[in-house]
Amino acid sequence: MATTTDSKVVFLNKSEISNDDLFIRKSISSINSDSKVIIDETHVAIVLKDGIALETIKPGVYKLQDKNSPFSIEKQDPSRIEFFYISKTAKVKVLWGTPALFDIHDPITDNPAKMGANGEIELRVKNPRQFYLELVGVNKRFSLEDLKERLKGKILSYIEPCILEYVAVNEVPLDRIAEDKMAMSYEIRQSLDKALYREYGLEISSFLISNVNISDRYMDKSKAARTKQDVCPRCGHIIVAGSKFCNNCGARVE
């Protein structure tokens, strides 16, 4: 995010903002009859007065004192006027990961386990005005990193319940969850996309579960119970048929 001041023209083009910037705030200190705002085709702008959103304007060139423009600030104090540009194409990538292992049960054997997951999500602005009102507001210091941290909390609040529901509904054994990462990612995206648009005016362009973390001990117990094999009473690993000792920890299993 950047803040700049120009007494004559509020202008946005590729030399002032990169394609990676999701939003930028610009202010003016004074205006004259030639002052204008130029909005690139890849952006929209929200006119702000004392941090309050007045108008949302589409791409184009507008004179600030033109009464035929969607807005006119001729009688306003220019120092109280700002323009908040929001990109319609830029994407923000958020890396997420469950902060701790959570409880899960194998739907086939009902064996309990602990699981964690991590991945990434890419988002873009679908409803600029709602995005500004719900996430940015009057906080002039609100940065892209602030946005990522706030979104990460929202995203994580959906991850755990969505995974638990997917595993239960689709009866996915714990030792096969990793094989279902893509299908599970799709299901979570559908649910999370509706929530992020409804609350923040954002849409998901991609969502991915990169890794799932379940202890080998839990997965071996799940596989053994599902295939009716024996497991070591000490470490939980599957025992080779006919073995007197665990091939993993050496414990006697007879």
PLY file of the C-alpha trace (Angstrom):
ply
format ascii 1.0
element vertex 254
property float x
property float y
property float z
element edge 253
property int vertex1
property int vertex2
end_header
0.00 0.00 0.00
1.19 3.53 -0.71
0.03 7.07 0.02
0.92 10.00 -2.20
-0.09 13.62 -2.59
-0.54 15.66 -5.77
-1.99 19.17 -5.79
-3.20 19.03 -9.36
-3.90 15.53 -10.48
-4.76 12.28 -8.78
-3.43 9.75 -11.22
-2.95 6.03 -11.31
-1.08 4.06 -13.95
1.39 1.19 -14.21
4.32 3.40 -13.20
2.68 4.12 -9.84
1.34 0.73 -8.84
2.40 -2.81 -9.69
0.10 -5.62 -10.71
0.76 -7.21 -7.32
-0.71 -4.30 -5.32
-4.24 -5.01 -4.17
-5.01 -1.48 -2.99
-3.50 2.00 -2.73
-4.63 5.16 -0.94
-4.01 8.60 -2.48
-4.80 12.04 -1.06
-4.83 15.64 -2.35
-3.99 18.88 -0.57
-5.54 21.36 -3.02
-7.42 21.42 -6.34
-8.01 23.76 -9.25
-10.13 23.73 -12.42
-7.66 21.36 -14.13
-7.52 18.82 -11.32
-8.75 15.38 -12.30
-8.78 11.79 -11.22
-7.81 9.08 -13.67
-8.78 5.49 -12.97
-7.12 2.71 -14.91
-9.27 -0.06 -16.44
-7.85 -2.57 -13.97
-9.10 -0.58 -10.95
-12.03 1.12 -9.29
-11.76 3.97 -6.80
-13.71 4.91 -3.72
-14.01 8.61 -2.86
-13.40 9.12 0.84
-14.21 12.09 3.03
-12.66 11.90 6.49
-12.32 8.16 5.92
-16.01 7.72 5.09
-16.81 6.10 1.74
-18.87 8.45 -0.45
-18.84 7.17 -4.03
-17.44 4.19 -5.89
-16.28 5.28 -9.34
-15.52 3.14 -12.37
-12.55 3.48 -14.76
-12.36 6.78 -16.61
-11.14 10.38 -16.42
-13.05 12.76 -14.15
-12.57 16.45 -13.40
-12.78 17.08 -9.69
-14.83 20.26 -10.12
-17.10 19.00 -12.89
-20.73 19.04 -11.73
-21.53 16.33 -14.30
-19.05 13.91 -12.72
-20.24 11.16 -10.38
-18.79 13.32 -7.60
-17.82 16.94 -7.13
-15.60 18.29 -4.37
-15.66 21.94 -5.41
-17.15 22.97 -2.08
-15.32 20.38 -0.02
-12.07 20.88 1.84
-9.59 19.01 -0.45
-7.41 18.04 2.51
-10.28 15.88 3.77
-10.69 14.03 0.46
-8.90 10.80 -0.45
-9.15 8.19 -3.17
-8.85 4.52 -2.34
-7.91 2.54 -5.45
-8.69 -1.18 -5.49
-7.38 -3.57 -8.13
-9.88 -5.83 -9.88
-7.17 -8.22 -11.06
-4.43 -8.35 -8.40
-4.39 -11.45 -6.22
-3.19 -11.86 -2.67
-1.70 -15.19 -1.61
-2.17 -16.32 1.98
-0.24 -19.28 3.38
-2.21 -21.08 6.08
-1.57 -23.86 8.53
-3.51 -25.26 11.47
-1.83 -23.85 14.61
-2.11 -27.19 16.43
-3.12 -30.78 15.75
-6.85 -31.31 16.08
-8.90 -34.39 17.03
-10.26 -36.59 14.27
-11.78 -40.09 14.13
-11.39 -42.73 11.48
-14.93 -43.08 10.03
-14.42 -46.80 9.33
-12.90 -47.96 12.61
-13.78 -44.99 14.86
-10.16 -44.94 16.04
-9.16 -41.47 17.36
-6.19 -39.56 15.95
-4.52 -36.15 15.77
-4.25 -34.26 12.47
-2.83 -31.03 11.07
-2.89 -29.47 7.61
-1.38 -26.58 5.66
-1.69 -25.00 2.24
-2.31 -21.75 0.39
-5.16 -19.64 -0.90
-5.29 -16.85 -3.52
-7.92 -14.13 -3.30
-9.04 -11.09 -5.26
-11.54 -8.31 -4.65
-15.02 -8.92 -6.08
-16.97 -6.22 -4.23
-14.63 -3.21 -3.72
-16.94 -1.20 -1.50
-17.63 -4.06 0.87
-13.92 -4.90 0.94
-13.11 -1.34 2.01
-15.90 -1.05 4.58
-15.36 -4.43 6.24
-11.58 -4.76 6.14
-9.86 -1.41 5.67
-12.09 1.41 6.85
-10.50 4.52 8.38
-7.28 2.69 9.30
-4.74 4.47 7.09
-1.98 2.14 8.26
-3.82 -0.99 7.19
-1.32 -2.95 5.10
-1.29 -6.05 2.94
0.30 -7.98 5.82
-2.51 -6.84 8.12
-4.98 -8.12 5.55
-3.25 -11.51 5.33
-3.23 -11.97 9.10
-6.90 -11.10 9.41
-7.88 -13.41 6.57
-5.74 -16.24 7.92
-7.82 -16.34 11.08
-11.05 -16.49 9.10
-9.72 -19.18 6.79
-8.52 -21.38 9.65
-11.91 -21.17 11.35
-13.30 -23.07 8.33
-10.50 -25.56 7.68
-10.91 -27.89 10.67
-14.73 -28.31 10.57
-14.68 -28.68 6.77
-12.04 -31.44 6.93
-13.92 -33.26 9.68
-17.16 -33.08 7.72
-15.53 -34.25 4.48
-13.86 -37.25 6.15
-17.08 -38.26 7.94
-19.48 -37.79 5.01
-17.21 -39.49 2.46
-16.00 -42.15 4.93
-12.33 -41.56 4.14
-9.99 -43.77 6.23
-7.21 -41.83 7.93
-4.51 -43.64 5.97
-6.10 -42.43 2.71
-6.74 -38.76 3.54
-3.62 -37.62 1.68
-5.00 -39.23 -1.48
-8.14 -37.07 -1.18
-6.39 -33.68 -0.83
-7.61 -32.32 -4.17
-11.24 -33.33 -3.67
-11.15 -32.05 -0.10
-9.62 -28.75 -1.30
-12.50 -28.32 -3.74
-15.15 -28.89 -1.05
-13.52 -26.45 1.37
-13.16 -23.83 -1.36
-16.89 -23.92 -2.11
-17.80 -23.30 1.51
-15.11 -20.71 2.21
-15.72 -18.79 -1.03
-19.32 -18.03 -0.03
-18.27 -16.87 3.44
-15.45 -14.57 2.24
-17.65 -12.96 -0.40
-20.55 -12.48 1.98
-18.42 -10.92 4.72
-15.55 -9.19 2.91
-16.44 -8.92 -0.79
-13.60 -11.30 -1.72
-13.55 -14.31 -4.03
-11.19 -17.26 -4.10
-9.17 -17.77 -7.28
-7.42 -20.88 -5.95
-7.34 -22.98 -2.78
-5.00 -25.86 -2.05
-4.28 -28.25 0.79
-0.56 -28.87 0.36
0.02 -31.34 3.19
-1.87 -33.30 5.82
-0.08 -34.37 8.97
-1.20 -37.55 10.71
1.21 -39.67 12.74
2.23 -42.95 11.13
1.08 -44.64 14.32
-2.50 -43.46 13.80
-2.48 -44.31 10.11
-1.08 -47.79 10.74
-3.77 -48.44 13.32
-6.39 -47.27 10.86
-5.05 -49.46 8.07
-4.64 -52.48 10.36
-8.19 -52.21 11.70
-9.59 -51.70 8.20
-7.70 -54.71 6.78
-8.00 -56.77 9.98
-4.24 -56.89 10.59
-2.47 -56.86 13.98
-0.61 -53.88 15.39
2.16 -53.62 17.96
0.73 -52.92 21.44
3.68 -50.62 22.18
4.19 -48.44 19.07
1.07 -49.11 16.99
2.84 -50.18 13.78
1.48 -53.02 11.67
3.04 -56.37 12.54
4.26 -58.67 9.80
2.18 -61.84 9.82
3.79 -64.57 11.97
6.26 -62.22 13.67
7.06 -62.71 17.35
8.56 -59.25 17.64
7.61 -55.84 16.24
9.79 -55.01 13.27
9.61 -51.33 14.25
10.33 -51.13 18.01
11.35 -54.71 18.80
8.65 -55.33 21.38
7.51 -58.92 21.88
4.03 -59.32 20.38
3.07 -62.90 21.17
0 1
1 2
2 3
3 4
4 5
5 6
6 7
7 8
8 9
9 10
10 11
11 12
12 13
13 14
14 15
15 16
16 17
17 18
18 19
19 20
20 21
21 22
22 23
23 24
24 25
25 26
26 27
27 28
28 29
29 30
30 31
31 32
32 33
33 34
34 35
35 36
36 37
37 38
38 39
39 40
40 41
41 42
42 43
43 44
44 45
45 46
46 47
47 48
48 49
49 50
50 51
51 52
52 53
53 54
54 55
55 56
56 57
57 58
58 59
59 60
60 61
61 62
62 63
63 64
64 65
65 66
66 67
67 68
68 69
69 70
70 71
71 72
72 73
73 74
74 75
75 76
76 77
77 78
78 79
79 80
80 81
81 82
82 83
83 84
84 85
85 86
86 87
87 88
88 89
89 90
90 91
91 92
92 93
93 94
94 95
95 96
96 97
97 98
98 99
99 100
100 101
101 102
102 103
103 104
104 105
105 106
106 107
107 108
108 109
109 110
110 111
111 112
112 113
113 114
114 115
115 116
116 117
117 118
118 119
119 120
120 121
121 122
122 123
123 124
124 125
125 126
126 127
127 128
128 129
129 130
130 131
131 132
132 133
133 134
134 135
135 136
136 137
137 138
138 139
139 140
140 141
141 142
142 143
143 144
144 145
145 146
146 147
147 148
148 149
149 150
150 151
151 152
152 153
153 154
154 155
155 156
156 157
157 158
158 159
159 160
160 161
161 162
162 163
163 164
164 165
165 166
166 167
167 168
168 169
169 170
170 171
171 172
172 173
173 174
174 175
175 176
176 177
177 178
178 179
179 180
180 181
181 182
182 183
183 184
184 185
185 186
186 187
187 188
188 189
189 190
190 191
191 192
192 193
193 194
194 195
195 196
196 197
197 198
198 199
199 200
200 201
201 202
202 203
203 204
204 205
205 206
206 207
207 208
208 209
209 210
210 211
211 212
212 213
213 214
214 215
215 216
216 217
217 218
218 219
219 220
220 221
221 222
222 223
223 224
224 225
225 226
226 227
227 228
228 229
229 230
230 231
231 232
232 233
233 234
234 235
235 236
236 237
237 238
238 239
239 240
240 241
241 242
242 243
243 244
244 245
245 246
246 247
247 248
248 249
249 250
250 251
251 252
252 253
